[in-house]
Amino acid sequence: MLKLGIDLGGTTVTAGLVDENLTLLGSLTWDTGAVASIDALETRIAALCDALLEKFWVPRTRIERAGIGVPGAVDPATGVVGMLSNLALTDWRAAEGLSARLGVPVRVDNDANAAAYGEVRCGAAKRARSAVCLTLGTGIGAGIVLDGKIYHGVNGAAGEIGHRSFVPDGRACACGRRGCWERYASSGALALDAADFCRTRPDSGLARYLRQTGGAQAVFDAAQAGVADAQLLLERYFGWLGAGVVDVIQIFQPEVLVLGGGVSRQGERLLAPLRAMADEQEYTRDARTRTKIVCAALGGGAGVLGAALL
């Protein structure tokens, strides 16, 4: 028997087939589309799953159950999504609605939780009993796994680590606060810092890379090529990111801390400065057992795998 894993984002939605060996057999991604209602969203997701089964010649009778990771606050016990981030939909009875359309039981959880669970079961934190998985994207999301179980908090919204107040009276955040960690340490923040710099220095070496590549990747590329401005931006970025990473370790002391998102593709270029900061600043830096800081292993498949295994 197979499981369906669904990873719902603000711009795309991915469905994948996972077998009993925890292997992702194949997946299919569509644009989320302009969904103005819960009915339209469920119709879109069901159509994607049908197209996936058709693509891989899998009959519906082989699907045992399904799981979906969604951006927003979820009550995992009821499968109700209180607020669906980026899609302006509320009170979505996702488990009930999707189960009726797919014909199998459906489990629902936050997308960062699903990705974290995927990394714990199959990826960079495999066999760890405790892990925190940070996703560095436009913001910073987190999935927390304690004693092998996803930690949801009293209202299903645990893990909003990116909205920890980091700089008093700092940069305004979409959440309504100022100085949130993600406004300084997300890959989106690095990209904005680079764009702000290049507006005043349009002829700089960094500006040339930014025009070619764009985003946070341009800063890493320019720094590797020896562009001094990019190197200074990265040093400041690593300082913001590393300070928050040490805080996360202080609070949870997980076996593994996993860094995901596009910036995690930098591998050791990202990990080395963070590990150095942990060696200097971590409260338990002299302990025999310490948190391992690693990059995600599953890439975009983490959310699909984790959702299928919920």
Contacts in CASP RR format, 6 or more apart in sequence:
PFRMAT RR
TARGET T0000
AUTHOR 0000-0000-0000
METHOD contacts of the structure
MODEL  1
MLKLGIDLGGTTVTAGLVDENLTLLGSLTWDTGAVASIDALETRIAALCD
ALLEKFWVPRTRIERAGIGVPGAVDPATGVVGMLSNLALTDWRAAEGLSA
RLGVPVRVDNDANAAAYGEVRCGAAKRARSAVCLTLGTGIGAGIVLDGKI
YHGVNGAAGEIGHRSFVPDGRACACGRRGCWERYASSGALALDAADFCRT
RPDSGLARYLRQTGGAQAVFDAAQAGVADAQLLLERYFGWLGAGVVDVIQ
IFQPEVLVLGGGVSRQGERLLAPLRAMADEQEYTRDARTRTKIVCAALGG
GAGVLGAALL
1 20 0 8 1.000
1 62 0 8 1.000
1 63 0 8 1.000
1 64 0 8 1.000
2 17 0 8 1.000
2 18 0 8 1.000
2 19 0 8 1.000
2 25 0 8 1.000
2 58 0 8 1.000
2 62 0 8 1.000
2 63 0 8 1.000
2 64 0 8 1.000
3 17 0 8 1.000
3 18 0 8 1.000
3 19 0 8 1.000
3 63 0 8 1.000
3 64 0 8 1.000
3 65 0 8 1.000
3 66 0 8 1.000
3 67 0 8 1.000
3 308 0 8 1.000
3 309 0 8 1.000
4 15 0 8 1.000
4 16 0 8 1.000
4 17 0 8 1.000
4 18 0 8 1.000
4 49 0 8 1.000
4 52 0 8 1.000
4 63 0 8 1.000
4 65 0 8 1.000
4 66 0 8 1.000
4 67 0 8 1.000
4 102 0 8 1.000
4 104 0 8 1.000
4 308 0 8 1.000
5 15 0 8 1.000
5 16 0 8 1.000
5 17 0 8 1.000
5 18 0 8 1.000
5 66 0 8 1.000
5 67 0 8 1.000
5 68 0 8 1.000
5 303 0 8 1.000
5 304 0 8 1.000
5 305 0 8 1.000
5 306 0 8 1.000
5 307 0 8 1.000
5 308 0 8 1.000
6 13 0 8 1.000
6 14 0 8 1.000
6 15 0 8 1.000
6 16 0 8 1.000
6 45 0 8 1.000
6 48 0 8 1.000
6 49 0 8 1.000
6 66 0 8 1.000
6 67 0 8 1.000
6 68 0 8 1.000
6 69 0 8 1.000
6 304 0 8 1.000
6 307 0 8 1.000
7 13 0 8 1.000
7 14 0 8 1.000
7 15 0 8 1.000
7 68 0 8 1.000
7 69 0 8 1.000
7 111 0 8 1.000
7 114 0 8 1.000
7 115 0 8 1.000
7 300 0 8 1.000
7 301 0 8 1.000
7 303 0 8 1.000
7 304 0 8 1.000
7 307 0 8 1.000
8 32 0 8 1.000
8 45 0 8 1.000
8 68 0 8 1.000
8 69 0 8 1.000
8 70 0 8 1.000
8 71 0 8 1.000
8 111 0 8 1.000
9 32 0 8 1.000
9 70 0 8 1.000
9 71 0 8 1.000
9 86 0 8 1.000
9 111 0 8 1.000
10 32 0 8 1.000
10 71 0 8 1.000
10 85 0 8 1.000
10 86 0 8 1.000
10 87 0 8 1.000
11 31 0 8 1.000
11 32 0 8 1.000
12 29 0 8 1.000
12 30 0 8 1.000
12 31 0 8 1.000
12 32 0 8 1.000
13 29 0 8 1.000
13 30 0 8 1.000
13 31 0 8 1.000
13 32 0 8 1.000
13 44 0 8 1.000
13 45 0 8 1.000
13 48 0 8 1.000
14 27 0 8 1.000
14 28 0 8 1.000
14 29 0 8 1.000
14 30 0 8 1.000
14 300 0 8 1.000
14 301 0 8 1.000
14 304 0 8 1.000
15 27 0 8 1.000
15 28 0 8 1.000
15 45 0 8 1.000
15 48 0 8 1.000
15 49 0 8 1.000
15 52 0 8 1.000
15 304 0 8 1.000
16 24 0 8 1.000
16 25 0 8 1.000
16 26 0 8 1.000
16 27 0 8 1.000
16 28 0 8 1.000
16 52 0 8 1.000
16 304 0 8 1.000
16 308 0 8 1.000
17 24 0 8 1.000
17 25 0 8 1.000
17 26 0 8 1.000
17 27 0 8 1.000
17 52 0 8 1.000
17 53 0 8 1.000
17 56 0 8 1.000
17 58 0 8 1.000
18 24 0 8 1.000
18 25 0 8 1.000
18 304 0 8 1.000
18 305 0 8 1.000
18 308 0 8 1.000
18 309 0 8 1.000
19 25 0 8 1.000
22 121 0 8 1.000
22 122 0 8 1.000
22 305 0 8 1.000
22 309 0 8 1.000
24 301 0 8 1.000
24 304 0 8 1.000
24 305 0 8 1.000
25 56 0 8 1.000
26 52 0 8 1.000
26 56 0 8 1.000
27 52 0 8 1.000
27 301 0 8 1.000
27 304 0 8 1.000
28 48 0 8 1.000
28 51 0 8 1.000
28 52 0 8 1.000
28 55 0 8 1.000
30 44 0 8 1.000
30 48 0 8 1.000
30 51 0 8 1.000
32 41 0 8 1.000
32 44 0 8 1.000
32 87 0 8 1.000
33 44 0 8 1.000
35 41 0 8 1.000
35 44 0 8 1.000
35 87 0 8 1.000
35 89 0 8 1.000
37 89 0 8 1.000
38 89 0 8 1.000
38 92 0 8 1.000
41 87 0 8 1.000
41 89 0 8 1.000
41 92 0 8 1.000
42 97 0 8 1.000
42 98 0 8 1.000
42 101 0 8 1.000
43 101 0 8 1.000
45 68 0 8 1.000
45 98 0 8 1.000
45 101 0 8 1.000
46 98 0 8 1.000
46 101 0 8 1.000
46 102 0 8 1.000
49 66 0 8 1.000
49 102 0 8 1.000
52 58 0 8 1.000
53 59 0 8 1.000
53 60 0 8 1.000
53 63 0 8 1.000
60 103 0 8 1.000
63 102 0 8 1.000
63 104 0 8 1.000
64 104 0 8 1.000
65 104 0 8 1.000
65 105 0 8 1.000
65 106 0 8 1.000
65 107 0 8 1.000
66 98 0 8 1.000
66 99 0 8 1.000
66 102 0 8 1.000
66 104 0 8 1.000
66 105 0 8 1.000
66 106 0 8 1.000
66 107 0 8 1.000
66 307 0 8 1.000
66 308 0 8 1.000
67 106 0 8 1.000
67 107 0 8 1.000
67 108 0 8 1.000
67 109 0 8 1.000
67 114 0 8 1.000
67 307 0 8 1.000
67 308 0 8 1.000
67 310 0 8 1.000
68 94 0 8 1.000
68 98 0 8 1.000
68 106 0 8 1.000
68 107 0 8 1.000
68 108 0 8 1.000
68 109 0 8 1.000
68 114 0 8 1.000
68 307 0 8 1.000
69 108 0 8 1.000
69 109 0 8 1.000
69 110 0 8 1.000
69 111 0 8 1.000
69 113 0 8 1.000
69 114 0 8 1.000
69 303 0 8 1.000
69 307 0 8 1.000
70 81 0 8 1.000
70 84 0 8 1.000
70 94 0 8 1.000
70 108 0 8 1.000
70 109 0 8 1.000
70 110 0 8 1.000
70 111 0 8 1.000
71 84 0 8 1.000
71 85 0 8 1.000
71 86 0 8 1.000
71 87 0 8 1.000
71 110 0 8 1.000
71 111 0 8 1.000
72 81 0 8 1.000
72 82 0 8 1.000
72 83 0 8 1.000
72 84 0 8 1.000
72 85 0 8 1.000
72 110 0 8 1.000
72 111 0 8 1.000
72 157 0 8 1.000
73 81 0 8 1.000
73 82 0 8 1.000
73 83 0 8 1.000
73 110 0 8 1.000
73 155 0 8 1.000
73 156 0 8 1.000
73 157 0 8 1.000
74 80 0 8 1.000
74 81 0 8 1.000
74 82 0 8 1.000
74 94 0 8 1.000
74 108 0 8 1.000
74 109 0 8 1.000
74 110 0 8 1.000
74 113 0 8 1.000
74 152 0 8 1.000
74 156 0 8 1.000
75 82 0 8 1.000
75 155 0 8 1.000
75 156 0 8 1.000
76 107 0 8 1.000
76 108 0 8 1.000
76 109 0 8 1.000
76 150 0 8 1.000
76 152 0 8 1.000
76 156 0 8 1.000
76 310 0 8 1.000
78 93 0 8 1.000
78 95 0 8 1.000
79 93 0 8 1.000
79 94 0 8 1.000
79 95 0 8 1.000
79 96 0 8 1.000
79 107 0 8 1.000
79 108 0 8 1.000
80 91 0 8 1.000
80 92 0 8 1.000
80 93 0 8 1.000
80 94 0 8 1.000
80 95 0 8 1.000
80 108 0 8 1.000
81 89 0 8 1.000
81 90 0 8 1.000
81 91 0 8 1.000
81 92 0 8 1.000
81 94 0 8 1.000
81 108 0 8 1.000
82 90 0 8 1.000
82 91 0 8 1.000
82 92 0 8 1.000
83 89 0 8 1.000
83 90 0 8 1.000
84 90 0 8 1.000
84 92 0 8 1.000
94 106 0 8 1.000
94 108 0 8 1.000
95 106 0 8 1.000
95 107 0 8 1.000
95 108 0 8 1.000
97 106 0 8 1.000
98 106 0 8 1.000
98 108 0 8 1.000
99 105 0 8 1.000
99 106 0 8 1.000
107 307 0 8 1.000
107 310 0 8 1.000
108 310 0 8 1.000
109 117 0 8 1.000
109 150 0 8 1.000
109 152 0 8 1.000
109 307 0 8 1.000
109 310 0 8 1.000
110 143 0 8 1.000
110 152 0 8 1.000
110 156 0 8 1.000
110 157 0 8 1.000
111 303 0 8 1.000
112 133 0 8 1.000
112 135 0 8 1.000
112 141 0 8 1.000
112 142 0 8 1.000
112 143 0 8 1.000
112 159 0 8 1.000
113 143 0 8 1.000
113 144 0 8 1.000
113 150 0 8 1.000
113 152 0 8 1.000
114 302 0 8 1.000
114 303 0 8 1.000
114 306 0 8 1.000
114 307 0 8 1.000
114 310 0 8 1.000
115 133 0 8 1.000
115 135 0 8 1.000
115 143 0 8 1.000
115 260 0 8 1.000
115 296 0 8 1.000
115 298 0 8 1.000
115 302 0 8 1.000
115 303 0 8 1.000
115 306 0 8 1.000
116 125 0 8 1.000
116 131 0 8 1.000
116 132 0 8 1.000
116 133 0 8 1.000
116 142 0 8 1.000
116 143 0 8 1.000
116 144 0 8 1.000
116 145 0 8 1.000
116 150 0 8 1.000
116 258 0 8 1.000
116 302 0 8 1.000
117 145 0 8 1.000
117 150 0 8 1.000
117 306 0 8 1.000
117 309 0 8 1.000
117 310 0 8 1.000
118 298 0 8 1.000
118 302 0 8 1.000
118 303 0 8 1.000
118 305 0 8 1.000
118 306 0 8 1.000
118 309 0 8 1.000
119 125 0 8 1.000
119 126 0 8 1.000
119 131 0 8 1.000
119 133 0 8 1.000
119 258 0 8 1.000
119 296 0 8 1.000
119 297 0 8 1.000
119 298 0 8 1.000
119 302 0 8 1.000
120 126 0 8 1.000
120 128 0 8 1.000
120 131 0 8 1.000
120 133 0 8 1.000
120 145 0 8 1.000
120 148 0 8 1.000
121 305 0 8 1.000
121 306 0 8 1.000
121 309 0 8 1.000
122 298 0 8 1.000
122 305 0 8 1.000
122 306 0 8 1.000
122 309 0 8 1.000
123 296 0 8 1.000
123 297 0 8 1.000
123 298 0 8 1.000
123 302 0 8 1.000
124 256 0 8 1.000
124 258 0 8 1.000
124 294 0 8 1.000
124 295 0 8 1.000
124 296 0 8 1.000
124 297 0 8 1.000
124 298 0 8 1.000
125 131 0 8 1.000
125 133 0 8 1.000
125 145 0 8 1.000
125 255 0 8 1.000
125 256 0 8 1.000
125 258 0 8 1.000
125 294 0 8 1.000
128 145 0 8 1.000
128 254 0 8 1.000
128 255 0 8 1.000
128 256 0 8 1.000
129 146 0 8 1.000
129 147 0 8 1.000
129 148 0 8 1.000
129 255 0 8 1.000
130 145 0 8 1.000
130 146 0 8 1.000
130 147 0 8 1.000
130 148 0 8 1.000
130 252 0 8 1.000
130 253 0 8 1.000
130 254 0 8 1.000
130 255 0 8 1.000
130 256 0 8 1.000
131 144 0 8 1.000
131 145 0 8 1.000
131 254 0 8 1.000
131 255 0 8 1.000
131 256 0 8 1.000
131 257 0 8 1.000
131 258 0 8 1.000
132 142 0 8 1.000
132 143 0 8 1.000
132 144 0 8 1.000
132 145 0 8 1.000
132 248 0 8 1.000
132 252 0 8 1.000
132 254 0 8 1.000
132 256 0 8 1.000
132 257 0 8 1.000
132 258 0 8 1.000
133 142 0 8 1.000
133 143 0 8 1.000
133 144 0 8 1.000
133 145 0 8 1.000
133 257 0 8 1.000
133 258 0 8 1.000
133 259 0 8 1.000
133 260 0 8 1.000
133 296 0 8 1.000
133 302 0 8 1.000
134 140 0 8 1.000
134 141 0 8 1.000
134 142 0 8 1.000
134 143 0 8 1.000
134 161 0 8 1.000
134 245 0 8 1.000
134 248 0 8 1.000
134 257 0 8 1.000
134 258 0 8 1.000
134 259 0 8 1.000
134 260 0 8 1.000
135 141 0 8 1.000
135 142 0 8 1.000
135 260 0 8 1.000
135 261 0 8 1.000
136 185 0 8 1.000
136 186 0 8 1.000
136 187 0 8 1.000
136 241 0 8 1.000
136 259 0 8 1.000
136 260 0 8 1.000
136 261 0 8 1.000
136 262 0 8 1.000
136 263 0 8 1.000
136 264 0 8 1.000
137 186 0 8 1.000
137 187 0 8 1.000
137 188 0 8 1.000
137 261 0 8 1.000
137 262 0 8 1.000
137 263 0 8 1.000
138 186 0 8 1.000
138 187 0 8 1.000
138 188 0 8 1.000
139 162 0 8 1.000
139 182 0 8 1.000
139 186 0 8 1.000
139 187 0 8 1.000
139 188 0 8 1.000
139 189 0 8 1.000
140 161 0 8 1.000
140 162 0 8 1.000
140 181 0 8 1.000
140 182 0 8 1.000
140 185 0 8 1.000
140 186 0 8 1.000
141 159 0 8 1.000
141 160 0 8 1.000
141 161 0 8 1.000
141 162 0 8 1.000
141 182 0 8 1.000
142 159 0 8 1.000
142 160 0 8 1.000
142 161 0 8 1.000
142 162 0 8 1.000
142 248 0 8 1.000
143 150 0 8 1.000
143 151 0 8 1.000
143 158 0 8 1.000
143 159 0 8 1.000
144 150 0 8 1.000
144 151 0 8 1.000
144 158 0 8 1.000
144 159 0 8 1.000
144 252 0 8 1.000
144 254 0 8 1.000
145 151 0 8 1.000
145 254 0 8 1.000
146 252 0 8 1.000
146 254 0 8 1.000
151 158 0 8 1.000
151 159 0 8 1.000
152 158 0 8 1.000
161 181 0 8 1.000
161 248 0 8 1.000
162 180 0 8 1.000
162 181 0 8 1.000
162 182 0 8 1.000
162 185 0 8 1.000
162 186 0 8 1.000
163 173 0 8 1.000
163 175 0 8 1.000
163 177 0 8 1.000
163 180 0 8 1.000
163 181 0 8 1.000
163 182 0 8 1.000
164 180 0 8 1.000
164 181 0 8 1.000
164 244 0 8 1.000
164 247 0 8 1.000
165 177 0 8 1.000
165 178 0 8 1.000
165 179 0 8 1.000
165 180 0 8 1.000
166 179 0 8 1.000
166 180 0 8 1.000
166 181 0 8 1.000
166 183 0 8 1.000
166 184 0 8 1.000
166 185 0 8 1.000
166 240 0 8 1.000
166 243 0 8 1.000
166 244 0 8 1.000
167 178 0 8 1.000
167 179 0 8 1.000
167 183 0 8 1.000
167 184 0 8 1.000
168 178 0 8 1.000
168 179 0 8 1.000
169 178 0 8 1.000
169 179 0 8 1.000
170 178 0 8 1.000
170 179 0 8 1.000
170 183 0 8 1.000
171 178 0 8 1.000
171 179 0 8 1.000
171 180 0 8 1.000
171 183 0 8 1.000
171 184 0 8 1.000
172 178 0 8 1.000
172 179 0 8 1.000
172 183 0 8 1.000
173 179 0 8 1.000
173 180 0 8 1.000
173 182 0 8 1.000
173 183 0 8 1.000
181 240 0 8 1.000
181 244 0 8 1.000
182 189 0 8 1.000
183 189 0 8 1.000
184 237 0 8 1.000
184 240 0 8 1.000
185 237 0 8 1.000
185 240 0 8 1.000
185 241 0 8 1.000
185 242 0 8 1.000
185 244 0 8 1.000
187 215 0 8 1.000
187 216 0 8 1.000
187 261 0 8 1.000
187 262 0 8 1.000
187 263 0 8 1.000
188 215 0 8 1.000
188 216 0 8 1.000
189 237 0 8 1.000
189 240 0 8 1.000
190 215 0 8 1.000
190 216 0 8 1.000
190 219 0 8 1.000
190 233 0 8 1.000
190 234 0 8 1.000
190 237 0 8 1.000
190 263 0 8 1.000
191 214 0 8 1.000
191 215 0 8 1.000
191 216 0 8 1.000
191 218 0 8 1.000
191 219 0 8 1.000
193 233 0 8 1.000
193 236 0 8 1.000
193 237 0 8 1.000
194 206 0 8 1.000
194 210 0 8 1.000
194 215 0 8 1.000
194 216 0 8 1.000
194 218 0 8 1.000
194 219 0 8 1.000
194 230 0 8 1.000
194 233 0 8 1.000
195 210 0 8 1.000
195 215 0 8 1.000
197 204 0 8 1.000
197 206 0 8 1.000
197 229 0 8 1.000
197 233 0 8 1.000
198 204 0 8 1.000
198 206 0 8 1.000
198 207 0 8 1.000
198 210 0 8 1.000
201 207 0 8 1.000
201 229 0 8 1.000
204 227 0 8 1.000
204 229 0 8 1.000
205 222 0 8 1.000
205 227 0 8 1.000
205 229 0 8 1.000
205 230 0 8 1.000
206 218 0 8 1.000
206 219 0 8 1.000
206 222 0 8 1.000
206 227 0 8 1.000
206 229 0 8 1.000
206 230 0 8 1.000
206 233 0 8 1.000
208 222 0 8 1.000
209 218 0 8 1.000
209 219 0 8 1.000
209 221 0 8 1.000
209 222 0 8 1.000
209 225 0 8 1.000
209 227 0 8 1.000
209 230 0 8 1.000
210 218 0 8 1.000
210 219 0 8 1.000
210 222 0 8 1.000
212 218 0 8 1.000
213 221 0 8 1.000
216 262 0 8 1.000
216 263 0 8 1.000
218 230 0 8 1.000
219 230 0 8 1.000
219 233 0 8 1.000
219 234 0 8 1.000
219 237 0 8 1.000
220 230 0 8 1.000
220 234 0 8 1.000
220 263 0 8 1.000
220 266 0 8 1.000
220 269 0 8 1.000
221 230 0 8 1.000
222 229 0 8 1.000
222 230 0 8 1.000
223 230 0 8 1.000
223 231 0 8 1.000
223 233 0 8 1.000
223 234 0 8 1.000
224 269 0 8 1.000
238 273 0 8 1.000
238 274 0 8 1.000
238 277 0 8 1.000
239 273 0 8 1.000
239 277 0 8 1.000
241 274 0 8 1.000
242 273 0 8 1.000
242 274 0 8 1.000
242 277 0 8 1.000
242 278 0 8 1.000
243 277 0 8 1.000
243 281 0 8 1.000
245 257 0 8 1.000
245 259 0 8 1.000
245 274 0 8 1.000
245 277 0 8 1.000
245 278 0 8 1.000
245 293 0 8 1.000
246 277 0 8 1.000
246 278 0 8 1.000
246 281 0 8 1.000
246 282 0 8 1.000
248 257 0 8 1.000
249 257 0 8 1.000
249 278 0 8 1.000
249 282 0 8 1.000
249 284 0 8 1.000
249 291 0 8 1.000
250 282 0 8 1.000
250 283 0 8 1.000
253 284 0 8 1.000
253 291 0 8 1.000
254 291 0 8 1.000
255 291 0 8 1.000
255 292 0 8 1.000
256 291 0 8 1.000
256 292 0 8 1.000
256 294 0 8 1.000
257 291 0 8 1.000
257 292 0 8 1.000
257 293 0 8 1.000
257 294 0 8 1.000
258 294 0 8 1.000
258 295 0 8 1.000
258 296 0 8 1.000
259 270 0 8 1.000
259 271 0 8 1.000
259 274 0 8 1.000
259 293 0 8 1.000
259 294 0 8 1.000
259 295 0 8 1.000
259 296 0 8 1.000
260 295 0 8 1.000
260 296 0 8 1.000
260 299 0 8 1.000
260 302 0 8 1.000
261 296 0 8 1.000
261 299 0 8 1.000
263 270 0 8 1.000
264 270 0 8 1.000
264 295 0 8 1.000
264 296 0 8 1.000
264 299 0 8 1.000
265 295 0 8 1.000
266 295 0 8 1.000
267 295 0 8 1.000
270 295 0 8 1.000
271 293 0 8 1.000
271 294 0 8 1.000
271 295 0 8 1.000
274 293 0 8 1.000
275 293 0 8 1.000
278 285 0 8 1.000
278 290 0 8 1.000
278 291 0 8 1.000
278 293 0 8 1.000
279 285 0 8 1.000
282 290 0 8 1.000
282 291 0 8 1.000
284 290 0 8 1.000
296 302 0 8 1.000
298 305 0 8 1.000
END
